[in-house]
Amino acid sequence: ILPNEVISGNVPKVCVIASDQILLEAKKAELDTLDSEGLAALNRDEKKNKKKFVKKHDFFIVEDKMMRDVARFLARFLGPAGKMPKPFPSGYGIISSVNDLKTAIERYKKIIRIQMKKDPVLQIKVGKKSMEPDKIFGNMKTVVDYVADQMPHKFNNFRSMFVKTTMGKPIKLEYI
């Protein structure tokens, strides 16, 4: 979780799978929603459509009462995509009240995924060009510290670091 929002202004694509009050609150916030009937209908749908549904959303927030059905119907699509909701404290995807919904959405504005596939290279969005340099630096420091903590030789694992805008030239960062 970054200290400053990377997704400013707009909300990440979140799907709320819930019932009753949480579902109404999510609809007020103009989030994509799914109730138990919608989940059952999605289960009857083709495999291709389920994959499209999962790919369309960045995060899934599920009411704790609905988690059993989500695990039964969507787990084989959410799991490989890395979008399976996680309970508190490691995640914010499984909620039990309206207040938890608001907290989860605010957290998801600051969350980024760090994933290394085949090459030992990480490309991570830490800010926008319109952000203040101090906020971008804070986000970068958080990411570098987190990655270094996960590695066996800490900062000695980094060979080089670059900062780059989408269409701009890369700028090499020097360690001090």
Beta strands, then each sheet from edge to edge (+ up, - down):
strand 1: 14-17
strand 2: 32-34
strand 3: 59-63
strand 4: 94-95
strand 5: 161-163
strand 6: 171-173
sheet 1: 2+ 1+ 3+ 4+
sheet 2: 5+ 6-
end
